[in-house]
Amino acid sequence: MDISTASAAAVAAPTRRPSLGRTIRAYVALTKPRVLELLLVTTVPVMILAQGGFPSLWLVLATVIGGSASAGSAAAFNMYLDRDIDAHMQRTVNRPLVTGEVSPRGALIFAWSLAVFSTVWLWITTNWLAATFSAIAIFFYVVIYTMILKRRTEQNIVWGGIAGCFPVLIGWTAVTGSLAWPPVILFVLVFLWTPPHYWPLSMKYKDQYDEVDVPMLGATRNGSQVGLQVILYAWATVACSLLLIPVAGMGLVYTASSVVFGGWFIYESHRLYNRAVRGTEPRPMRVFHASITYLTLLFVAIAVDPLLPF
């Protein structure tokens, strides 16, 4: 089935009223649950680092609930605004607004409700600084990335990706009520990590981005040019990760993890570039999945390191 056929089938309204369970699953899908997983990976370890041990379970739970609602709100706004192009991309054609399982009005109400809830919740259960960062993250993803940058520049994910950096600030300030250099370094690390994470995905779906005129770098440049950018950002990401060692006094576990896992991430980025230069299939999804694994393992090390005596 080609994209246009899949789109037409997906846009068709359901023939009968969906069950309550299906409706709930559709609204959950609006929050992009797989993105929420990365939120947890970057938020909770930073809270442990800020505390120098385990924070109270209630504080962790409250922060995760508020952060998840914030990220879910941004994702729902994104799907509402991008529903026109989602209907023409095979990777997004099954999203709830495209299939008709959720109406545009319902999605907008849901997005605003999560935005208000997350801000008020974090303000009450943590502090005003964490709540403010949460609100800024929603604004940045919805307005700066989705509404302004995404359809206008191939640098969209570079600057729009800043929205995904805020969970480390939210986690840190939820514990301490203030900022410090460690979360700033981690903010920059996630900022640098986002392009080499997403650009390989845009290479995979180059034709689909071309069809809807969204200028993702992977769709506007050839494989070797994208591969070179991925290498540069991967090296910068790993270099930034090493800054945390002296600044936060990280121990052996984090030091070894940042070097080993960082080396693997760099290797995969070079492999992508070399294959593109040779004219063979670059296999960009290897780097995409490697980037997720790298970030996950690095933040696990951040969580474990303060709990050990070395």
Order of alpha helices (4+ residues) and beta strands (2+ residues): alpha-alpha-alpha-alpha-alpha-alpha-alpha-alpha-alpha-alpha-alpha-alpha-alpha-alpha-alpha-alpha
